[in-house]
Amino acid sequence: MGIKIAMLIIFFAVMAGVGVYARRHTSSVDGFVLGGRSAGPWLTAFAYGTSYFSAVVFVGYAGQFGWKYGIASTWIGIGNAVIGSLLAWVVLGRRTKIMTQHLQSRTMPDFFGERYGSKALKVAASMIVFVFLIPYTASVYNGLSRLFEMAFNIPYTWCVIAMALFTAVYVILGGYMATAINDFIQGIIMLIGIVAVIAAVLSGQGGFMNAISEMSQIPSDVPLTAGQPGAFTSFFGPDPLNLLGVVILTSLGTWGLPQMIGKFYAIKDEKSINTGTVISTVFAIVVSGGCYFLGGFGRLFDGPAIYDASGAVVFDSIVPHMLSGLPDILIGIVVVLVLSASMSTLSSLVLTSSSTMTLDLLKDNVIKNMSEKKQIITMQILVVFFLVVSVVIALDPPTFIAQLMGISWGALAGAFLAPFMYGLYWKGVTRAGVWAGFISGVGITVANMFIGFIESPINAGAVAMAAGLVVVPVVSFITPKPDKEKIDDIFACYDEKVTISRKRSLQE
């Protein structure tokens, strides 16, 4: 117990210390929200990766999808690395940095307002962010409850409050730069932790080959496989179609999430994009691939501890049960690992929410002539507000909020992915097309929550994103075209001439 508590004290002390160190970057709005757009490749890549993967992935998703799909759940981690990280950086990274800097936009709603010349779109986008990031923020705490109960026997309430308190300290003190530096430290912990945990868990099962052999003997409970053994070690698992839906939502979804796209706004230079692409992809392979690979062995730990009173599997209890037999030092590492994953995501979410509310909703709409200092103070106050609200929800989540947590990712990505991506590449996107994308993304996921025409909320989110990719261009083709002169001026940023060193280009 002494070792575990000491690790926690050191962890929290370092987080707070970084907040104090990064205070010099918070003298301006750009500094507080984007770190002055000067984050290097390592900070940006780790900030992207740690915002991507939280306790929801390590405890919830890894347990749930590992139980359903066996070893094939590793494909989710591979999809996260290739689609959610590599392609996201290649397709969106450079263009996002160039256009958002040209438009002087600091948030995703701000981008919609400037790119499409509509304050109404900016306000609507900020409201979508507000509504769907709050429950998503609350869900980040969920993965911690059982782990802390297993490791410390302390009330979940104190864990949630302490986590929110320390997150508030370093985000308020140091803004984006504090979160980026802490994300880097937390990312290192996550990389080391996941490798150590996988090795320990497989060693306890007699090694990798023995664990695979035992998994291959378990009959599948999916009707399609008729109870045949071996499904949980097969290439695509017992249910490939639903597995594909999970891969699409958790991978392509990052392309439309404001807390993820915001990392591209803050990139420093060309080298940061190229290096950051590689670092981010490797990080995702190790962390996400490792989480789902570990979860894939969940059925080897079948026992009373993972079932509720009605006999149903409690997915959030699978991974904690897998880890309960590890040595104290490894349990301490796991707790710090999950804390790192959660706090990095939490800090990114509250910074995104507070900056969006201040810059896109309150400034000029509710509060006129907001000075630079007043904007920063407002964002700091809202950081506290969002953390308090998320703590209240996390401590006593009502049923509808629990449902909303499940669809928040799908609603945000479904609404924003298509209008944002097309807006970076295609001059022909119209305001009506963007409105159609917002309505279809939010409409499909919310309607499915009440009507249930798509059985899985994960698949509903994937359908919402796919619908946006079709709806936005179709509506844009049949509605009045935007002003050509204004659009040409916006896209002129891509054609500006720059001088670079010979080592960066072979062209004369």
TIROTI-375372 format. One line per 10 residues: their letters; for each residue x, z, y of C-alpha. Coordinates in Angstrom, 1 decimal, padded with zeros to 4 digits. Example, Ala and Ser with C-alpha at 12.3 -4.5 7.8 and 13.67 -1.06 7.14 Angstrom:
REM TIROTI-375372
as> 012.3:007.8:-004.5 ~ 013.7:007.1:-001.1
//
This chain:
REM TIROTI-375372
mgikiamlii> 000.0:000.0:000.0 ~ 002.9:000.8:002.4 ~ 004.4:-002.7:001.9 ~ 001.0:-004.4:002.6 ~ 000.4:-002.3:005.7 ~ 003.9:-002.9:007.0 ~ 003.5:-006.7:006.6 ~ 000.2:-006.6:008.5 ~ 001.8:-004.5:011.4 ~ 004.7:-006.9:011.7
ffavmagvgv> 002.3:-009.9:011.6 ~ 000.1:-008.6:014.4 ~ 003.0:-007.5:016.5 ~ 004.6:-010.9:016.4 ~ 001.2:-012.6:017.3 ~ 000.8:-010.3:020.4 ~ 004.5:-010.8:021.3 ~ 004.1:-014.6:021.4 ~ 001.1:-014.2:023.7 ~ 003.2:-012.3:026.2
yarrhtssvd> 006.1:-014.8:025.9 ~ 003.8:-017.8:026.5 ~ 002.2:-016.3:029.7 ~ 004.3:-018.6:031.9 ~ 002.4:-021.6:030.6 ~ -001.0:-020.4:031.9 ~ -000.6:-020.8:035.6 ~ -002.6:-024.0:035.6 ~ -005.7:-025.3:033.8 ~ -003.6:-028.0:032.1
gfvlggrsag> -001.2:-025.3:031.0 ~ -003.9:-023.0:029.6 ~ -005.9:-025.7:027.8 ~ -003.1:-028.2:026.8 ~ 000.2:-026.4:027.3 ~ 001.0:-028.8:030.1 ~ 000.8:-031.7:027.7 ~ 004.4:-030.9:026.6 ~ 004.1:-029.7:023.0 ~ 006.8:-031.1:020.7
pwltafaygt> 006.3:-032.6:017.2 ~ 006.7:-029.4:015.2 ~ 004.4:-027.3:017.3 ~ 001.7:-030.1:017.5 ~ 001.9:-030.9:013.8 ~ 001.6:-027.2:012.7 ~ -001.1:-026.6:015.3 ~ -003.1:-029.5:013.8 ~ -002.5:-028.4:010.2 ~ -003.3:-024.7:010.7
syfsavvfvg> -006.4:-025.5:012.7 ~ -007.5:-027.7:009.8 ~ -007.1:-025.2:007.0 ~ -008.6:-021.7:007.2 ~ -009.8:-018.9:004.9 ~ -012.9:-021.1:004.3 ~ -010.6:-023.6:002.5 ~ -008.4:-021.1:000.7 ~ -011.1:-018.7:-000.5 ~ -014.5:-020.5:-000.2
yagqfgwkyg> -013.9:-024.2:-000.8 ~ -011.0:-023.9:-003.3 ~ -013.1:-021.5:-005.4 ~ -016.3:-023.5:-005.2 ~ -014.9:-027.0:-005.8 ~ -012.3:-025.9:-008.3 ~ -015.1:-024.4:-010.3 ~ -017.2:-027.5:-010.1 ~ -014.6:-030.2:-010.5 ~ -011.6:-028.5:-012.2
iastwigign> -008.1:-029.9:-011.7 ~ -009.7:-033.0:-010.1 ~ -010.4:-030.9:-007.0 ~ -006.8:-031.6:-006.1 ~ -008.0:-035.0:-004.9 ~ -009.7:-033.2:-002.0 ~ -006.3:-031.9:-000.8 ~ -004.7:-035.4:-001.3 ~ -007.6:-036.9:000.8 ~ -007.0:-034.2:003.5
avigsllawv> -003.4:-035.2:003.6 ~ -003.8:-039.0:003.6 ~ -007.0:-039.5:005.5 ~ -007.4:-036.3:007.5 ~ -003.7:-036.0:008.6 ~ -001.7:-039.2:008.1 ~ -004.3:-041.8:009.1 ~ -005.7:-039.5:011.8 ~ -002.3:-039.4:013.5 ~ -001.7:-043.1:013.0
vlgrrtkimt> -005.1:-044.4:014.1 ~ -005.9:-041.8:016.8 ~ -002.8:-040.0:017.9 ~ -001.1:-042.5:020.3 ~ -004.2:-043.9:021.8 ~ -005.8:-040.5:022.3 ~ -002.7:-039.3:024.2 ~ -002.5:-042.4:026.4 ~ -006.2:-042.8:027.3 ~ -007.0:-039.1:027.9
qhlqsrtmpd> -004.0:-038.7:030.1 ~ -005.0:-041.9:032.0 ~ -008.6:-040.5:032.4 ~ -007.2:-037.0:033.2 ~ -009.6:-035.6:030.6 ~ -008.8:-032.2:029.0 ~ -011.6:-031.9:026.4 ~ -013.6:-034.2:024.1 ~ -016.8:-033.9:026.2 ~ -014.7:-034.7:029.3
ffgerygska> -013.5:-037.8:027.5 ~ -017.0:-039.0:026.8 ~ -018.0:-038.4:030.4 ~ -015.0:-040.3:031.9 ~ -014.8:-043.1:029.3 ~ -018.5:-044.0:029.5 ~ -019.1:-043.0:033.1 ~ -021.9:-040.5:032.3 ~ -022.2:-036.8:033.3 ~ -025.2:-036.5:031.0
lkvaasmivf> -023.1:-037.5:028.0 ~ -020.5:-035.0:029.0 ~ -023.0:-032.2:029.2 ~ -024.7:-033.2:025.9 ~ -021.4:-033.3:024.1 ~ -020.5:-029.9:025.5 ~ -023.8:-028.5:024.2 ~ -023.2:-029.9:020.8 ~ -019.8:-028.3:020.7 ~ -021.2:-024.9:021.8
vflipytasv> -024.1:-024.9:019.3 ~ -022.0:-025.9:016.3 ~ -018.6:-024.3:016.9 ~ -020.1:-020.8:017.2 ~ -021.3:-020.6:013.6 ~ -018.2:-022.4:012.4 ~ -016.1:-019.8:014.2 ~ -018.1:-017.0:012.5 ~ -017.6:-018.6:009.1 ~ -013.8:-018.3:009.4
ynglsrlfem> -014.1:-014.5:008.9 ~ -016.0:-014.9:005.6 ~ -013.0:-015.6:003.4 ~ -011.4:-012.3:004.4 ~ -014.0:-009.8:003.3 ~ -013.3:-009.8:-000.5 ~ -009.6:-010.1:-000.1 ~ -009.3:-007.1:002.2 ~ -011.7:-005.1:-000.1 ~ -009.4:-006.0:-003.1
afnipytwcv> -006.1:-005.3:-001.3 ~ -006.8:-002.4:001.0 ~ -010.3:-000.9:000.2 ~ -011.0:-000.8:003.9 ~ -014.4:-001.9:005.4 ~ -014.7:-005.6:006.2 ~ -016.0:-004.6:009.7 ~ -012.6:-003.2:010.8 ~ -010.8:-006.3:009.5 ~ -013.1:-008.6:011.5
iamalftavy> -012.8:-006.6:014.7 ~ -009.0:-006.3:014.4 ~ -008.6:-010.0:013.8 ~ -010.8:-010.9:016.7 ~ -009.0:-008.4:019.0 ~ -005.5:-009.7:018.3 ~ -006.7:-013.3:018.6 ~ -008.2:-012.5:022.0 ~ -004.9:-010.9:023.1 ~ -002.6:-013.9:022.5
vilggymata> -005.1:-016.6:023.4 ~ -006.0:-014.9:026.8 ~ -002.3:-014.2:027.6 ~ -000.7:-017.5:026.5 ~ -003.5:-020.1:026.2 ~ -002.7:-023.2:024.2 ~ 001.1:-022.7:024.1 ~ 000.6:-019.2:022.5 ~ -001.7:-020.6:019.9 ~ 000.7:-023.5:019.2
indfiqgiim> 003.7:-021.2:018.7 ~ 001.7:-018.8:016.6 ~ 000.3:-021.7:014.6 ~ 003.9:-022.7:013.8 ~ 004.8:-019.2:012.6 ~ 001.5:-018.9:010.7 ~ 002.1:-022.4:009.2 ~ 005.5:-021.3:007.8 ~ 003.8:-018.3:006.2 ~ 001.1:-020.5:004.7
ligivaviaa> 003.6:-022.9:003.2 ~ 005.7:-020.2:001.6 ~ 002.6:-018.2:000.5 ~ 000.7:-020.9:-001.2 ~ 003.8:-022.0:-003.3 ~ 004.5:-018.4:-004.3 ~ 000.9:-017.7:-005.3 ~ 000.5:-020.9:-007.4 ~ 003.7:-020.1:-009.3 ~ 002.6:-016.5:-009.9
vlsgqggfmn> -001.0:-017.4:-011.0 ~ 000.2:-020.1:-013.4 ~ 003.0:-017.8:-014.8 ~ 000.3:-015.2:-015.6 ~ -001.5:-017.9:-017.7 ~ 001.5:-018.7:-019.7 ~ 002.8:-021.5:-017.5 ~ 001.4:-024.8:-016.3 ~ 001.1:-026.6:-019.7 ~ -000.6:-023.7:-021.4
aisemsqips> -003.1:-023.3:-018.5 ~ -003.9:-027.0:-018.7 ~ -004.4:-026.7:-022.5 ~ -006.8:-023.9:-022.1 ~ -008.7:-025.7:-019.3 ~ -009.1:-028.7:-021.5 ~ -011.0:-026.7:-024.1 ~ -013.7:-025.6:-021.7 ~ -016.9:-027.6:-022.1 ~ -018.4:-029.0:-018.9
dvpltagqpg> -021.8:-027.7:-017.6 ~ -022.5:-031.0:-015.9 ~ -025.3:-033.0:-017.7 ~ -023.4:-036.3:-017.2 ~ -020.6:-035.2:-019.5 ~ -023.0:-033.8:-022.2 ~ -021.0:-030.6:-022.5 ~ -017.8:-032.4:-023.7 ~ -014.6:-030.4:-023.4 ~ -011.7:-031.9:-021.3
aftsffgpdp> -013.9:-032.8:-018.2 ~ -012.2:-030.2:-016.1 ~ -008.7:-031.6:-016.7 ~ -009.8:-035.3:-016.5 ~ -008.5:-037.6:-013.7 ~ -011.8:-037.6:-011.6 ~ -013.4:-034.5:-013.1 ~ -017.0:-034.1:-014.4 ~ -018.8:-035.3:-011.2 ~ -016.8:-038.0:-009.4
lnllgvvilt> -019.6:-039.1:-007.0 ~ -020.1:-035.7:-005.4 ~ -016.3:-035.1:-005.4 ~ -016.0:-038.3:-003.3 ~ -018.5:-036.9:-000.8 ~ -016.4:-033.7:-000.4 ~ -013.2:-035.8:000.1 ~ -014.9:-037.9:002.8 ~ -016.4:-035.0:004.7 ~ -013.3:-032.7:004.6
slgtwglpqm> -010.9:-035.6:005.3 ~ -012.6:-038.1:007.7 ~ -014.4:-035.3:009.4 ~ -011.3:-034.2:011.3 ~ -011.4:-037.5:013.2 ~ -014.4:-036.2:015.1 ~ -013.7:-032.5:015.5 ~ -012.9:-031.5:019.1 ~ -010.5:-028.7:018.1 ~ -008.5:-031.2:016.0
igkfyaikde> -008.5:-034.1:018.4 ~ -007.5:-031.8:021.2 ~ -004.0:-031.5:019.6 ~ -003.4:-035.2:020.4 ~ -004.1:-034.5:024.1 ~ -001.1:-032.1:024.2 ~ 001.5:-034.3:022.6 ~ 004.7:-034.6:024.6 ~ 006.1:-038.0:023.8 ~ 006.6:-041.0:021.4
ksintgtvis> 009.0:-039.1:019.1 ~ 006.5:-036.3:018.8 ~ 003.9:-038.6:017.5 ~ 006.1:-040.2:014.8 ~ 007.7:-036.9:013.7 ~ 004.4:-035.0:013.9 ~ 002.7:-037.6:011.6 ~ 005.2:-036.9:008.8 ~ 005.2:-033.1:009.3 ~ 001.4:-032.8:009.5
tvfaivvsgg> 001.0:-034.9:006.3 ~ 003.5:-032.9:004.3 ~ 001.9:-029.7:005.5 ~ -001.5:-030.9:004.3 ~ -000.2:-031.9:000.9 ~ 001.4:-028.5:000.3 ~ -001.3:-026.3:001.8 ~ -004.5:-028.1:001.1 ~ -003.4:-029.8:-002.1 ~ -002.0:-026.4:-003.2
cyflggfgrl> -005.3:-024.5:-002.4 ~ -007.5:-026.9:-004.3 ~ -005.0:-027.2:-007.2 ~ -005.0:-023.4:-007.5 ~ -008.8:-023.3:-007.3 ~ -009.0:-025.9:-010.1 ~ -007.9:-023.2:-012.6 ~ -010.7:-020.9:-011.6 ~ -012.6:-021.2:-014.9 ~ -009.7:-019.5:-016.7
fdgpaiydas> -010.7:-016.3:-014.9 ~ -014.3:-016.4:-015.9 ~ -015.7:-012.8:-016.1 ~ -018.3:-010.3:-014.7 ~ -016.4:-009.9:-011.4 ~ -017.4:-013.4:-010.2 ~ -021.2:-013.1:-010.9 ~ -023.9:-011.5:-008.9 ~ -026.8:-009.4:-010.3 ~ -028.9:-012.5:-011.0
gavvfdsivp> -026.1:-014.1:-013.0 ~ -025.2:-016.7:-010.4 ~ -021.6:-017.5:-009.7 ~ -020.3:-016.1:-006.4 ~ -017.8:-018.8:-005.4 ~ -016.2:-016.7:-002.7 ~ -015.2:-014.2:-005.3 ~ -013.4:-016.6:-007.6 ~ -010.0:-016.9:-005.8 ~ -009.8:-013.1:-004.9
hmlsglpdil> -010.5:-012.4:-008.6 ~ -007.7:-014.8:-009.6 ~ -005.3:-013.0:-007.3 ~ -006.3:-009.4:-008.1 ~ -003.8:-009.0:-010.9 ~ -000.8:-010.1:-008.8 ~ 002.0:-007.6:-007.8 ~ 001.5:-005.7:-004.6 ~ 004.1:-007.7:-002.7 ~ 002.4:-011.0:-003.6
igivvvlvls> -001.1:-009.6:-002.7 ~ 000.5:-008.6:000.7 ~ 001.7:-012.2:001.1 ~ -001.7:-013.5:000.2 ~ -003.4:-011.3:002.8 ~ -001.0:-012.4:005.5 ~ -001.4:-016.0:004.3 ~ -005.2:-015.9:004.6 ~ -005.0:-014.0:007.9 ~ -002.6:-016.7:009.2
asmstlsslv> -005.0:-019.5:008.1 ~ -007.9:-017.8:009.7 ~ -006.4:-016.6:013.0 ~ -004.9:-020.1:013.7 ~ -008.2:-021.8:013.1 ~ -010.1:-019.0:015.1 ~ -007.8:-019.3:018.1 ~ -008.2:-023.1:018.2 ~ -012.0:-022.8:017.9 ~ -012.4:-020.2:020.7
ltssstmtld> -010.0:-022.1:023.0 ~ -011.9:-025.3:022.5 ~ -015.3:-023.6:023.0 ~ -014.2:-021.7:026.2 ~ -012.5:-024.7:027.8 ~ -015.5:-027.0:027.0 ~ -018.0:-024.6:028.4 ~ -015.9:-024.0:031.6 ~ -014.7:-027.5:032.4 ~ -017.6:-029.6:031.1
llkdnviknm> -020.7:-027.4:031.6 ~ -020.1:-024.7:034.2 ~ -017.7:-026.5:036.6 ~ -019.6:-028.6:039.2 ~ -022.9:-028.2:037.3 ~ -023.5:-024.4:037.5 ~ -020.6:-023.3:039.7 ~ -019.6:-025.5:042.6 ~ -016.0:-025.8:044.0 ~ -014.4:-023.9:041.1
sekkqiitmq> -010.7:-023.2:042.0 ~ -007.9:-023.6:039.5 ~ -007.5:-019.8:039.2 ~ -011.3:-019.3:038.8 ~ -011.4:-021.9:036.0 ~ -008.6:-020.1:034.1 ~ -010.3:-016.6:034.5 ~ -013.6:-018.1:033.4 ~ -012.0:-019.5:030.3 ~ -010.4:-016.2:029.5
ilvvfflvvs> -013.7:-014.4:029.9 ~ -015.4:-017.0:027.6 ~ -012.7:-016.5:025.0 ~ -013.8:-012.9:024.8 ~ -017.5:-013.9:024.8 ~ -017.1:-016.4:021.9 ~ -015.1:-013.9:019.9 ~ -017.7:-011.1:020.4 ~ -020.6:-013.5:019.4 ~ -018.7:-014.7:016.3
vvialdpptf> -018.0:-011.1:015.3 ~ -021.6:-010.1:015.7 ~ -022.7:-013.1:013.6 ~ -020.0:-012.6:010.9 ~ -021.0:-008.9:010.5 ~ -024.7:-009.6:009.9 ~ -025.2:-013.3:009.3 ~ -028.9:-014.3:009.2 ~ -030.0:-016.9:006.7 ~ -030.4:-019.8:009.2
iaqlmgiswg> -026.9:-019.1:010.6 ~ -025.4:-019.2:007.1 ~ -027.1:-022.6:006.7 ~ -025.8:-023.7:010.1 ~ -022.3:-022.8:009.1 ~ -022.5:-025.3:006.2 ~ -023.6:-028.2:008.4 ~ -021.5:-027.5:011.6 ~ -018.6:-029.6:010.4 ~ -020.9:-032.5:009.4
alagaflapf> -022.9:-032.3:012.7 ~ -019.8:-032.3:014.9 ~ -018.0:-035.0:013.1 ~ -021.2:-037.1:012.6 ~ -021.9:-037.0:016.3 ~ -018.4:-037.5:017.7 ~ -016.3:-039.5:015.2 ~ -017.7:-043.0:015.9 ~ -018.2:-042.8:019.7 ~ -014.6:-041.4:020.1
myglywkgvt> -012.8:-043.7:017.7 ~ -014.6:-046.9:018.9 ~ -014.1:-045.7:022.5 ~ -010.3:-045.8:022.0 ~ -010.2:-049.3:020.6 ~ -013.3:-051.3:021.6 ~ -014.4:-052.2:025.2 ~ -017.9:-053.0:024.0 ~ -019.2:-049.5:023.3 ~ -022.2:-048.8:025.5
ragvwagfis> -023.7:-045.5:026.7 ~ -026.8:-046.2:024.5 ~ -024.5:-046.6:021.5 ~ -022.9:-043.2:022.2 ~ -026.3:-041.6:022.6 ~ -027.4:-043.2:019.3 ~ -024.2:-041.8:017.6 ~ -024.9:-038.3:019.0 ~ -028.5:-038.4:017.8 ~ -027.9:-039.8:014.4
gvgitvanmf> -025.0:-037.4:013.6 ~ -026.8:-034.2:014.7 ~ -030.2:-035.5:013.6 ~ -029.3:-036.3:010.0 ~ -027.4:-033.0:009.3 ~ -030.0:-030.8:011.0 ~ -033.0:-032.6:009.5 ~ -031.4:-032.3:006.1 ~ -031.1:-028.5:006.6 ~ -034.9:-028.2:006.9
igfiespina> -036.2:-031.1:004.8 ~ -033.4:-031.3:002.2 ~ -033.6:-035.1:001.5 ~ -029.9:-035.0:000.5 ~ -029.3:-032.3:-002.0 ~ -025.7:-031.3:-000.9 ~ -025.1:-030.5:002.8 ~ -021.5:-031.8:002.1 ~ -022.9:-035.2:001.2 ~ -025.3:-035.0:004.2
gavamaaglv> -022.3:-034.6:006.5 ~ -020.6:-037.6:004.9 ~ -023.7:-039.7:005.4 ~ -024.0:-038.6:009.0 ~ -020.4:-039.8:009.7 ~ -021.0:-043.1:007.9 ~ -024.3:-043.6:009.8 ~ -022.5:-043.1:013.1 ~ -019.9:-045.8:012.2 ~ -022.8:-048.3:011.8
vvpvvsfitp> -025.3:-047.1:014.4 ~ -022.8:-047.0:017.4 ~ -021.7:-050.7:017.1 ~ -025.2:-052.0:016.2 ~ -026.8:-050.3:019.3 ~ -023.9:-051.3:021.5 ~ -024.4:-055.0:020.5 ~ -028.1:-055.0:021.5 ~ -027.9:-052.9:024.7 ~ -026.6:-053.9:028.2
kpdkekiddi> -022.8:-054.2:028.4 ~ -020.8:-051.8:030.5 ~ -019.2:-052.9:033.8 ~ -016.3:-055.2:032.8 ~ -014.1:-054.3:035.8 ~ -014.4:-050.5:035.1 ~ -013.7:-050.9:031.4 ~ -010.7:-053.2:032.0 ~ -009.3:-050.6:034.4 ~ -009.7:-047.9:031.7
facydekvti> -008.0:-050.0:029.0 ~ -005.2:-051.1:031.4 ~ -003.4:-047.8:030.4 ~ -002.4:-049.4:027.1 ~ -000.7:-052.4:028.8 ~ 001.4:-050.4:031.3 ~ 005.1:-051.3:031.0 ~ 007.6:-048.6:030.0 ~ 011.3:-048.5:029.5 ~ 012.6:-046.9:026.3
srkrslqe> 016.1:-046.5:024.7 ~ 017.5:-049.1:022.3 ~ 017.3:-046.6:019.4 ~ 013.5:-046.6:019.8 ~ 013.1:-050.4:020.0 ~ 015.2:-053.5:018.9 ~ 013.5:-055.8:021.5 ~ 015.6:-057.2:024.3
//
